[in-house]
Amino acid sequence: MESQMLRYTLDKLDKLDYTKVCNKKVDPKFELGAVLRYFDNEVPILFNNVKGYDMDLIGGLYGSRNIFYDLMDTEKENRIHKIIDAIANPKEVKRVKDGPIKENIIKKNIDIIKLLPIPTSHEKDSSSFITAGMLIVKDPETKDIHMAVRRFQINSKTNISTLISGASPHLRELIKKSEEKNRPIECAVVLGYDAEYLIASQISSSKYGLDKHMVYSALKGEPLEVVKCHSVDIEVPAYCEIVLEGEIVPNKKVVEGPFGELMGYYGEVAPNPVMEIKTIMHRNNPIFQHAFPCREEHLSNGLIREAEVYSSLCNVVDVEDVNITVGGGCRLHAIISINKKNEGDGKSTILSALGSSKDIKHVVIVDKDVDIYSYKDVEFALASRVQAGEDVVIIKNCLGSGLEASHVYKGLSDKMGIDATKPLNETSFERAIIPEYENIDISNYF
Ligand SMILES: Cc1cc2nc3c(=O)[nH]c(=O)nc-3n(C[C@H](O)[C@H](O)[C@H](O)COP(=O)(O)O)c2cc1C
């Protein structure tokens, strides 16, 4: 459907006046990333003059909450419910025979280095990396689909390495089993997708075991149109931009990294599985999709985690909203507002939130009159509603996030929660207000 994937997204972003166009010749090595980084990856930028390439590149697409809300036809207040509803009620996809992705099929003389404007982002990165590639793998026995964004180090014209983190135990297990049987695994890498596809991809398989294409259909409110790949038995969105088809080679690993990672540190350098590319499909005039590593684009992952924390708190307290912050890598920090009804609600929220994921390291709990997206407001609550001796909870030596440098250094993480809610029925916490402040139209005064 024309309403699916990147082209539709670009039209919509254009109409909403979000996109910047860069006509200047830009080097994909460092310079392009520097331009994206300047805008904190919160502004979509279409580069139509990438040095050495005819292909356009879009970056900075999904780094802003407001862009996500607009693209997904939702708003701050409803986004969590929309995601939970789609996870609970996935919908069928529509299988079609053909689609724009099949406009060009390359089977011979494949050379991704010449074809695709793949950027190198940081000084010590080992190579150029495809950072927004959606890896789709089909389990040859169960036929289950594994689909998630992974990064790909470029090794040669046809060979790329992929990182499968410890947060994806099912796919790791599948690769291990295939290696024991010395059997390759068919796979595809999809580029040029929309916000719903990215959000669906960030759902954790170990938590839900869902078909993420079906979650997409539910999120989008229409069935995802998929076509079969040309050379592998895998379905991909009919309207995406580029698909790399091939197989994960058994028992062949290539050292991957260094790579400027989440939180801006270089991650582990290790031998990782490789994919051999057999076929490339692309639309006419394809647009290459890039995500500047590795902070702001992880917002999609944070949006899913907000829904997960919200759900785990629902049975405990009257939870208002959850902000998994960008400064905490969209994984490590949560600010949570509650409608406090009992004196123990703040501490109970701390326990449930810290226990909901090994990645969450620090949480701050506030009352619902505090804006959890305003650091000024959160600091106001910390300054005026917290007594450290009573309101700070520290749990030492927990399992933490493998993507967090101080945890990697120590092997364990201390977790901390701050209960910044005010006591119930205590008049000294009454906030001074200006009557009718919200209704003032300031333009009448000047
Ligand atoms: C831009 C971006 C890049 C990512 N890169 C990787 C990666 O290289 N390796 C990885 O295992 N996960 C990566 N992730 C996280 C996974 O996509 C995410 O954890 C997903 O939910 C895993 O799905 P699974 O539980 O089905 O395996 C990335 C996420 C984003 C948004």
The ligand as an ORCA input file, in Angstrom:
! r2SCAN-3c Opt
* xyz 0 1
  C      18.943      1.965     15.603
  C      19.014      0.656     16.367
  C      20.127     -0.161     16.242
  C      20.192     -1.389     16.918
  N      21.282     -2.200     16.751
  C      21.290     -3.446     17.308
  C      22.358     -4.368     17.042
  O      23.319     -4.072     16.342
  N      22.299     -5.613     17.603
  C      21.241     -6.008     18.402
  O      21.219     -7.162     18.860
  N      20.239     -5.143     18.689
  C      20.222     -3.895     18.155
  N      19.179     -3.032     18.405
  C      18.160     -3.409     19.393
  C      17.202     -4.460     18.877
  O      16.693     -4.070     17.618
  C      16.044     -4.614     19.884
  O      16.572     -4.984     21.145
  C      14.997     -5.616     19.453
  O      13.894     -5.490     20.320
  C      15.491     -7.044     19.527
  O      14.442     -7.893     19.109
  P      14.319     -9.418     19.572
  O      13.993     -9.409     21.043
  O      13.196     -9.932     18.748
  O      15.614    -10.082     19.271
  C      19.105     -1.795     17.745
  C      17.984     -0.964     17.868
  C      17.930      0.242     17.188
  C      16.700      1.093     17.315
*
